[in-house]
Amino acid sequence: MNIEVSIPTTPAPVLRVEGLTKQFKMHHLKRTLFAFDNIDFELREGEFILLKGENGAGKSTLLRTLYRSYLPRGGHAYYHTREGVIDLASAADVDIAVLRRREIGFVTQFLNARPRVAAEEVVAEPLRLAGTYHAEALVEARRWLGAFGVKKQLWAAYPSTFSGGEQQKVNLARALILPQRLLLLDEPTASLDRDARNALVERLTQLKASGVAMIGVFHHPEDVTGLIDQEIALKAVKIEDQ
């Protein structure tokens, strides 16, 4: 008699952070500003980490350090790529650029609106760069613009002429149209109305179910309560004289 035993599987690791530290040297004041110090955590596929803390605690700085907009002062951030493990804290810029195109996404509340480029083209661009046919990419872009509440008559208009809230909807549609393995979210709901926030949560729920790992800072953390697997509380910064 053959007996099959079902063994629970643990989601694969995506990111392991060890002792990550970031500080800024304020040379004109001869002081050092610590954004965060000795941060440790592990993130797996399909997990969602919420960053908490008062203003100035380093939440956005931590996201930007993981995205490598900032270089850390110490520690490691081991990211499990599809080809192997790489330390985001010390990886070459060219490797970081490849990961940003293929695996790591960063979502903010701000859109870098380019002149004379239609909203639907802005949103479709990540799909086109990934090899999707232009017509197919436009269909998907329009679907997500509609989902985030951008009026149909604005799809062919230039986002540079939109209000801040409408630009943010375009930004979210663009950032979330192509799933990544790791998604960093920096206050993506700050200027959104309730319907757009609901659409965002629905999309994040889909991404989480598909295995996307996420770390986020949210202006309305109650919106994502059902998604949270871990919470990391960052403390206020400290300043030391040099």
SULNOR-V321633 format. One record per backbone hydrogen bond with DSSP energy under -0.5 kcal/mol. CO is the residue of the C=O (numbers start at 0). NH is the residue of the N-H. E is the energy in kcal/mol with one decimal. If there is no record, write none. Layout:
co:CO nh:NH e:E
co:CO nh:NH e:E
This chain:
co:0 nh:2 e:-0.5
co:1 nh:3 e:-0.5
co:2 nh:4 e:-0.5
co:3 nh:5 e:-0.5
co:4 nh:6 e:-0.6
co:5 nh:7 e:-0.6
co:11 nh:44 e:-2.5
co:13 nh:79 e:-2.6
co:14 nh:42 e:-3.1
co:15 nh:77 e:-2.7
co:16 nh:40 e:-1.8
co:17 nh:75 e:-2.7
co:19 nh:38 e:-2.5
co:20 nh:72 e:-3.0
co:20 nh:73 e:-1.3
co:21 nh:34 e:-2.1
co:21 nh:35 e:-1.5
co:23 nh:25 e:-0.7
co:23 nh:32 e:-3.0
co:24 nh:26 e:-1.1
co:25 nh:28 e:-1.1
co:25 nh:29 e:-1.1
co:25 nh:30 e:-1.8
co:29 nh:241 e:-2.5
co:30 nh:25 e:-2.9
co:31 nh:33 e:-0.6
co:31 nh:239 e:-2.3
co:32 nh:23 e:-3.2
co:32 nh:34 e:-0.6
co:33 nh:237 e:-0.6
co:35 nh:21 e:-2.4
co:38 nh:19 e:-2.2
co:40 nh:16 e:-3.2
co:42 nh:13 e:-2.9
co:42 nh:14 e:-2.1
co:43 nh:46 e:-2.0
co:46 nh:213 e:-2.7
co:47 nh:228 e:-2.9
co:47 nh:229 e:-1.8
co:48 nh:50 e:-0.5
co:48 nh:215 e:-2.6
co:49 nh:231 e:-2.5
co:51 nh:233 e:-3.0
co:53 nh:56 e:-1.8
co:55 nh:236 e:-0.7
co:57 nh:61 e:-2.2
co:58 nh:62 e:-1.7
co:59 nh:63 e:-2.5
co:60 nh:64 e:-2.0
co:61 nh:65 e:-2.2
co:62 nh:66 e:-2.0
co:63 nh:68 e:-2.8
co:63 nh:69 e:-1.3
co:73 nh:20 e:-2.5
co:75 nh:17 e:-2.3
co:76 nh:78 e:-0.7
co:76 nh:87 e:-3.1
co:77 nh:15 e:-2.2
co:78 nh:80 e:-1.2
co:78 nh:85 e:-2.5
co:83 nh:80 e:-2.5
co:85 nh:78 e:-3.4
co:85 nh:87 e:-0.8
co:86 nh:89 e:-1.4
co:86 nh:90 e:-1.5
co:91 nh:94 e:-0.5
co:91 nh:95 e:-2.0
co:92 nh:96 e:-2.4
co:93 nh:97 e:-1.6
co:94 nh:98 e:-2.2
co:95 nh:99 e:-2.2
co:96 nh:100 e:-1.4
co:97 nh:101 e:-2.0
co:98 nh:102 e:-3.1
co:98 nh:103 e:-2.8
co:102 nh:104 e:-0.5
co:102 nh:180 e:-1.2
co:102 nh:181 e:-2.3
co:104 nh:183 e:-2.8
co:105 nh:107 e:-0.5
co:106 nh:185 e:-3.6
co:110 nh:112 e:-1.7
co:113 nh:116 e:-1.0
co:116 nh:158 e:-0.8
co:117 nh:121 e:-2.2
co:118 nh:122 e:-2.3
co:119 nh:123 e:-1.8
co:120 nh:124 e:-1.4
co:123 nh:126 e:-0.7
co:123 nh:127 e:-2.1
co:124 nh:128 e:-2.7
co:125 nh:129 e:-1.1
co:126 nh:131 e:-2.5
co:127 nh:130 e:-1.5
co:132 nh:136 e:-2.7
co:133 nh:137 e:-2.3
co:134 nh:138 e:-1.8
co:135 nh:139 e:-2.0
co:136 nh:140 e:-2.4
co:137 nh:141 e:-2.7
co:138 nh:142 e:-1.8
co:139 nh:143 e:-2.0
co:140 nh:144 e:-2.4
co:141 nh:145 e:-2.3
co:142 nh:146 e:-1.9
co:143 nh:147 e:-1.9
co:144 nh:149 e:-2.7
co:145 nh:148 e:-1.2
co:148 nh:150 e:-0.5
co:150 nh:153 e:-2.2
co:151 nh:154 e:-1.4
co:153 nh:156 e:-1.5
co:154 nh:119 e:-2.7
co:156 nh:118 e:-2.5
co:156 nh:158 e:-0.5
co:157 nh:160 e:-2.1
co:158 nh:161 e:-2.0
co:162 nh:166 e:-2.5
co:163 nh:167 e:-1.9
co:164 nh:168 e:-1.5
co:165 nh:169 e:-1.9
co:166 nh:170 e:-2.5
co:167 nh:171 e:-2.3
co:168 nh:172 e:-2.4
co:169 nh:173 e:-2.4
co:170 nh:174 e:-2.5
co:171 nh:175 e:-2.2
co:172 nh:176 e:-0.8
co:176 nh:178 e:-0.6
co:180 nh:212 e:-2.7
co:181 nh:104 e:-2.8
co:182 nh:184 e:-0.5
co:182 nh:214 e:-2.2
co:183 nh:106 e:-3.3
co:183 nh:185 e:-0.6
co:184 nh:186 e:-0.8
co:184 nh:216 e:-2.7
co:186 nh:189 e:-1.2
co:188 nh:191 e:-1.4
co:192 nh:196 e:-2.3
co:193 nh:197 e:-2.4
co:194 nh:198 e:-2.1
co:195 nh:199 e:-2.2
co:196 nh:200 e:-2.4
co:197 nh:201 e:-2.2
co:198 nh:202 e:-2.1
co:199 nh:203 e:-2.7
co:200 nh:204 e:-2.3
co:201 nh:205 e:-1.8
co:202 nh:206 e:-2.4
co:203 nh:207 e:-2.7
co:204 nh:208 e:-2.1
co:205 nh:209 e:-1.4
co:206 nh:211 e:-2.4
co:207 nh:210 e:-1.5
co:210 nh:45 e:-1.2
co:212 nh:182 e:-2.7
co:213 nh:48 e:-2.7
co:214 nh:184 e:-2.8
co:215 nh:50 e:-2.9
co:216 nh:186 e:-2.2
co:216 nh:187 e:-0.5
co:217 nh:220 e:-0.6
co:219 nh:222 e:-2.1
co:220 nh:223 e:-1.1
co:221 nh:224 e:-1.0
co:223 nh:226 e:-2.0
co:223 nh:227 e:-0.9
co:224 nh:227 e:-0.7
co:229 nh:49 e:-2.5
co:230 nh:232 e:-0.5
co:231 nh:51 e:-3.1
co:231 nh:233 e:-0.6
co:237 nh:33 e:-2.4
co:239 nh:31 e:-2.9
